[in-house]
Amino acid sequence: MTDNNTIIDVKNLYKTFDGKKMILQGISYKIKKGEKLVIIGPSGGGKSTFLRCLNLLEKPTYGEIWVKDKLITPVDPYLHFDVIKASMTYGKMFDKYKAENSDLSEEEIVQKIIAEIKEKDLLNEKNEGRAYKALMKQIYLENYIQIDLARQKMGMVFQHFNLFPHMTVKENITFAPVKLKLKTPEEASAKADELLARVGLPEKADAYPSQLSGGQKQRIAIVRALAMDPEVMLFDEPTSALDPEMVGEVLDLMKQLAAEGMTMLVVTHEMGFAKEVADKVLFMSDGIIEEEAPPTEFFEHPKSPRLQQFLKSVL
């Protein structure tokens, strides 16, 4: 459980790959609403893995991640329930129930869906004598929709844009909100127009990613994340793949978001951005947060020898 001002609460987070290589080693950290955190450190230190674990693009090996009052890490790390299948099943059933029960709220529809899935799926498990698996599925299903909704509060921007090449700019922006039933096609289209105007690219709505510069692609990637109305934005080295002359336009947009109060976690090598925007700068090395401080203290009075050495190499 988190306090009212904490939007993400990470507790004792571990991540290993192949059961051998330890990437994250027991990280615990609270991220406050409206906070701007910049994470720096050497390659391989766990920065990107940490971000990817926060929205479950990487499955944590151990530990808890709370988004507000929702625990989003799997209840049982050994339970590989088919999330994609569950999502598809939920989507189809939601449409069916909504059409048949227009007087019900979305929360009431969700509860009906959970009850129906549990009744059918858990009965099969119990009939086959898999009591423990049935119990774990029940716990997972009761939390699945809430987990998915909590994850939707986090927008993520990647180093390499990850735009769909076969879709226009506007289609890239509207696809997820419509697919996830967050907006009607008309609402998503209006939101896309608003966001494109905001970033100075309204004329690119019908263009394809191949027709954009690197800086334009990254601004569209940010817009795509904003179209989901996130409460937190995660940026994983958003300027490292850009030509130097295009970096400024992306950083300017990120600064604008920061000034508007968006909660942000940014992995970057842009030290000027960290000094100007961050409330705190975190230094990650060897899978731990080795040091953290407000920018002035962090850059002018680093404490750990490892951070001192790192700053000498990048400043």
N, C-alpha and C positions, 0 to 999 in steps of 0.2 A: 504494500500500500504506500502511496506517495502523498506528500503534503500538497496543498493547493497551488503552491508556486512552482512545484517541480513538474516539468512536462515529460522528462525521460529520467528514469532511475535505473542505473546499471549496477548489478550486485554480483561481485565475484565471477566475472566473465572470463571463460577460458575458450580458446579455439585451437584445435590441433588439426593437421592434415595428415591423412594416412595413419592416424594414431601415433605418430612419431614426432613430427616437427611441431613444436609449440610456438604458435604465432601470437596469441594473447594469453597473458599469465595473471589471471585473477584481478581484472580491472573492476574497480567500483567507482562510480561517478554519478553525481546528480546534475542534470541540465535544467536550468531555470527558464521559465517562460520569458521570452524576449532577449535571452542571453546570446551573445555572439562569441563563439569559441573558435579559435584558429588552432589547428593541430599541425605541428611541424616535426621533422625528425628524419633520420637517415632512411634510405630505401630498405625495405624488408623489416622495418620496425613495428609493423602492425597497424599503421594508420588507416589504410584503405580497408583492411579486413575488419577493423573496428566499426567503421561506417556501415559496411555491408552486413555486419551482424545486427546492427541496430534495427534495420528494417527486414531482417531475415533473408536477405539475398544470400548470405552465408548462414548456415545453421550453427549456432553456438554449440560447443562440445559440452559445456557445463556453465551454470550460472543463470541469473534471472535478468530479464529486461522488462521494466514496467513502463508503459506509456499512459501517463496520468494514473488511473486506478486499475488499468488492465494489464495483466501479466501476459505477454505475447510470446514468450519462449515456450516450446513444447512442454507439455506436462510430463511426458516420459521420453527421454532422449533416444530410447531404443524402439519407439513406436513409429514406424514409417507409414502412417496412414496416408492414403492417396489424396493429397490436398487439392490437386488439379481436378480430379474427378469430383471431389466434394464441392468445389467451387462451381463446376458446371452443373451438378445436380441442384445446388442451391439456386443458381440463376434461373434454371428452367422452372423450378417449383415456385420461386418468387413470382415470376410472371403469371403462372397459373393461378396462384392464390390471390394475387392482386386483382386479376380479372374477375374472379369469382366472389371476392369479398371486398368490395370497394369501400365498405364502411369501416374496415379494420385499419389500424395504424400500422406503420412498417414494423414496429417492435412486436406487435401482436402477430403479424404474419410470420416474422422470424421464429417466434416461439412455436407456432403451428408446424413450421417446416422442421424444426429440430425434433419435435415430438414424433412426426411421421417418420423421419429418417431413423430415429432411435428405435421406434417400434418395429420396423422392418428389418433393419440391419442387425440390431442387437439380438433379436429373436433368433436369427440365423446363427449368430456366433454362439449363443447359449445352447441351441439345439445340438451344435457340434462339440459341445463340451469345452469351449474356449472361454471360460469365465473371466480370466484376467484380461484377455484381449477385449472382451465385451465391455468390461468396466473401463478400460483405458479409452476405448472408442467413445463411450458415453461421456467421460470427462472431456475428451477432446472436442466432441461435437457441441457440447454445451458452451465451450469457449471459442469455437472456430469462427463464428460470425463476428463476435466481438473482437477477436484477434485481427481479422481482416479489416474491420472498420478502424481499429487503432493504427494499423500499418498505413492506411490511406491518409493518415494525418501527416505522414512524412513524405516529402517530395525529394527526389534524388537526381542530381546532375552529375554525369560521368565525364571522364576525360575525353572520350571519343564520341560524344554526342548521342550515339545510339538512336538516331532517328530512323524511321522506317523509310527505306529508299523508294519504295513503290507507291508511297502516299504523298499527297501534297502537304504543304506546311499546315494548312488548316485541318486536314484529315489527321495529321500527326497529333495535333492539339486536342481535337474533339474525340478521338477514338476511345481513350480510357474512360473519361467521364460518362460517355454514353454506354459503353460496354458494361461498366460496373453499376449502371442504373443510378448514378449520382445526379445526372442531368438529362433532360430530354434533348433530342437533337437540336431543337431550336434554342434552348438555353445554352448548350455547349457552343453552338455557332456564335451566339451573341457574346459569350465570354471570350471566345477566341478572337473575335474582332476587337473587343475592348483591350485585350492583352497585347495584340499585335500593334495597335495604335500606341499603346503605352511604351513599347520598346522601339518605336519608330520604324516598324516594318509592315505597315498595313498592305503595301503593294506586293508583298511576297506571299500572300495567302494561297494563291494558286500555283506557286512555284514548287519544284521538287528539290529535295536536299542537294542533289548534284548541281543545282543552279545557284547555290548559296556559297558565300565565302565561309571560312572557318569561324570567324567571329559571329556571323549571322546564324550559322548552325547552332552555336552554343547559346546564343540568345533565344533561339527557338526552343532549344532543349530546356532552358529555364522557364520559358513561357508554358511549355507542355506540363512541367511539374506544377506550376502555379495554377493551371487550369483545374487541378484537383482540390483547390482551396486548402493547401496543407497548413498545418500549424508549425511545422519544423521543416527547414530546408537543409539537406545534406549535400555538400559539394565535394566531390572527389577529384582534386587537382583539375579544376575546370579550365585552366588556361595553359596547361603544360603542352597541349597538342597544337596550340595556336602560333601563328607567326607573330613576332614581336609587335608589329604595328596593329594587330587585332586584339591584343590583350586588354588594352585600355577600355574598349567598348564593353567588354564583358565585366570587367571589374567595376566600371561605373554603374552597371545595372545591379550588381551585387551590393554596392555601397548604398544605392537607392533603397533596396529591400531592407538593408540593415537600419537605415534611417527611419523607415516606416515601422520598425519594431518587430520584424520577423525574427524568430528564433533560428539561429544558423550555426551549423558545424561545418567548418571549411578545412579540408586538407589541402595545403598549398605550399609552394616554394616562394610565393610573393610576400617577402618580408615587409615591404612598404604597406601592403594591404593589411597585414597583421597589426602593424603599429598604428594604423589610422582607424581601423574598424573594430578590432577585437576588444571585448571586455576582459578576456583572459586568453593567454597563449599557453598551449599545452605542448610539452616536448615528450614524444613517444620514442622509445628505443628498446629493442629486445622484448617487445610485447607488454611493456608497462608504461604508465604515465610517470616519467622520472621527475618531472618538474612542471609546475604551473604557477603563473603569476600574471598580474596586469602587464600590459605591453612595456611600459617604461621600466618597471622593475625587472621584467623578464630579459629585456635586451641590454639594459645597462648594468644590471647586477646579477648575472646568472650565478647560481650556487654550485651546481654539480659540475665536476670536471668534464663529464661527457658533453653536457650542453655547452660549456665554454669552448670546447674543441670544435663542436659542430658550428657554432656561430662564427668562429674565426674562419671557417671554410666557406661560409655562404655570404658573409657581409663584407 
